[in-house]
């Protein structure tokens, strides 16, 4: 079964049986549920939704199904066509739309696709709202429009232009400083929409772009998750081209990974750290990430007399805490930059512009910049349990075992030790506890995880 219905949307693999995979009927049902939910919650007759998609092979088909379904409900559709998650998020309020749908399975392989749901602010809908949409889908409680009331359809091709212009107008993006450096970068866009959105931005910043996998064919040349083990090609090309750095994005362009001039990974966790370093240097404030993100962000915030807070895992949770604390910068350790001066959503385009500004002003190489940040190493493991075990009760036992340590129960159990931490989260779909650790060496991070697995086994 490869259909996952969650409060943030629906995703699954294309083909197969209804309710088991992401079939045309499942797409129609979920689009109907979201459209109906909007109609039930808006006090206006004519609703407009913005949609956009990444370049994956099934995108055109899913787009057609979603568009026709919304029109069938009497909802107007503005179709951005090939787009990015942050561009759709920017365009929803720009067009005074009532919501949006992004058709992307993010970093998942090509057989996957998904519908991600946005409110009228261009932000992901809340957990409570998502639960209401799921209930509507389950009950198939839809009422379609009669022929004279069908929704209108239009296309827009200026989404990237508007998004890029807003970035260039940010006071924190120093276009002239970047231009003066005459940077040369290699871009790996995994044959999706980063290949048609990021080059125009870089060109306006006076950056020479060497394109790698930038044709939006949807045929991903490697696993699209921007992790070190998938990025051998760009690491080699950065060295061959004698480029200043490499830029890697996932298919919907909301995760940003960087390569230094030596062809080495900058570290996905450190994309946010570097951008925060630049912004907090110029404006004291608050930085936010989730509980499973690196401690390096906290350390950098401290050096600038700024505060750091951690939210539960999930972009919606990060955004909610950012709003509560009026944060200057936030995001997730997977390379997700959320810069509220532009919008509350992970955005690789603004991340690129802010990082290049930082690089230009520091007058360092990318490797020199990275060397200036605390060196942490992360471990990610899991322990599989039998279905009859009460995972919640087990986590309470762990909490009691370490009651004298600094513990957070905002999201599972996180134990902060002096020189390292461990974060335990239960899976919502299977009897598994996920174990995240961080320490000053990879060996230590892995050992902490292994020790915790043994501790959990002893408590069962």
Beta strands, then each sheet from edge to edge (+ up, - down):
strand 1: 3-6
strand 2: 9-13
strand 3: 48-53
strand 4: 76-82
strand 5: 99-103
strand 6: 112-118
strand 7: 153-155
strand 8: 184-188
strand 9: 208-212
strand 10: 245-249
strand 11: 256-259
strand 12: 286-290
strand 13: 307-311
strand 14: 329-332
strand 15: 336-338
strand 16: 377-384
strand 17: 406-408
strand 18: 413-416
strand 19: 421-426
strand 20: 432-439
sheet 1: 1+ 2- 6+ 5- 3- 4- 7-
sheet 2: 9+ 8+ 10+ 11-
sheet 3: 13+ 12+ 14+ 15-
sheet 4: 16+ 20- 19+ 18- 17+
end
